[in-house]
Amino acid sequence: MQTIEKLLAKFPRRRHSVLPTPVHELDVLSGMYGRHVYCKRDDLTGIGFGGNKSRKLDFLVSDALLRDCDTLLAVGANQSNFCRMVAAYGSVNDMDVHLVLGGKEPAQATGNLRLDLMLGAVCHHVDNSDWEVWEQEARELESKLARQGRRVYRMPVGGSTPVGALGYVDALSEIMDDEQRLGIRFDVIIFASSSAGTQAGLVVGKAITNWPGKIIGISVAKEAAQQRKDVLALAEHTAEMLETTIDPGTVIVDDNYLGQGYAIPTTACENAVRLFARKCGIFLDYVYTGKAAAGLLDYLNTGRFVPDSRILFLHTGGNVEIFE
Ligand SMILES: Cc1ncc(COP(=O)(O)O)c(C=O)c1O
């Protein structure tokens, strides 16, 4: 999509993601529900086991290099997908990587944490579940590293800054190219929303292009009102950076599939993970994509999509968590 391409040309981007990601119809689901259900495979972005974070990091790491930084500092939970991807991006760009990881240090490093260590990241464990405490620890570590002469690029949870969100402004343009290539129009894009960067980017992409479909974020961490507020704020900042504006009405968040909270599995999530694995051969995770798929399946079951509509399920990755 030319308009987006032109706007993004001002921002440096070191592309490690393998794009465009594949899009294919999930025939079994389409057959079961009489709607056309497609999946965009952002779990297959190529580097570091893939996922939505690589689109963000293509922009974030370029910004870090432009600022002459030599160290990446990121924050997340022990099994953070974002931290694993930061470790991959840092190591391939010869940068040092420090990760502030929330939660008790496990006796054995598994899943994402195992990959962080394999990639050579220095892990700082904080035995606390409060995201604010992790951020505070990261600020202190940043000052310490700066005193040692390091030029640090610190990123918040999920890499959800306006620069990071550009990855999903670009993804909206890629989805419009997908539509053209497939000769179809999607009515809805549905996916997991947490630190807000994915949804904010898509919403800004929609504003720039007047893409007519709905963008529905299934909240996997916060109640809808808070999540909507966070997405809106980030979308507005990102839009401002691109000298445009957004319509707040385009920020749609549904928290009905969150259950007891972030990373606490629900039965609907477990069923969705099983169904995708067994009927589609696609692996989801229990924190993000499983809950988003629970939302998708419930919408399909309860007739929330009109007959013959075309739904795009955005698979945002995260399935390394299965090996936790
Ligand atoms: C696999 C996966 N899906 C979805 C999300 C949510 O994306 P965002 O944080 O941009 O809202 C994340 C990250 O938090 C993730 O790791």
The ligand as a MOL file (V3000), in Angstrom:
LIG
                    3D

  0  0  0     0  0            999 V3000
M  V30 BEGIN CTAB
M  V30 COUNTS 16 16 0 0 0
M  V30 BEGIN ATOM
M  V30 1 C 2.4490 -14.2400 21.0500 0
M  V30 2 C 1.9280 -12.8950 21.3520 0
M  V30 3 N 0.7450 -12.5340 20.8340 0
M  V30 4 C 0.2070 -11.3270 21.0690 0
M  V30 5 C 0.8630 -10.4060 21.8650 0
M  V30 6 C 0.2000 -9.0990 22.1010 0
M  V30 7 O 0.7420 -8.1080 21.2890 0
M  V30 8 P 0.8720 -6.6470 21.8710 0
M  V30 9 O 1.7350 -6.7460 23.0730 0
M  V30 10 O 1.4750 -5.8610 20.7840 0
M  V30 11 O -0.5030 -6.1810 22.2420 0
M  V30 12 C 2.1200 -10.7420 22.4200 0
M  V30 13 C 2.8910 -9.8240 23.2700 0
M  V30 14 O 2.5520 -9.2910 24.2380 0
M  V30 15 C 2.6570 -12.0150 22.1520 0
M  V30 16 O 3.8440 -12.3980 22.6620 0
M  V30 END ATOM
M  V30 BEGIN BOND
M  V30 1 1 1 2
M  V30 2 1 2 3
M  V30 3 2 2 15
M  V30 4 2 3 4
M  V30 5 1 4 5
M  V30 6 1 5 6
M  V30 7 2 5 12
M  V30 8 1 6 7
M  V30 9 1 7 8
M  V30 10 2 8 9
M  V30 11 1 8 10
M  V30 12 1 8 11
M  V30 13 1 12 13
M  V30 14 1 12 15
M  V30 15 2 13 14
M  V30 16 1 15 16
M  V30 END BOND
M  V30 END CTAB
M  END
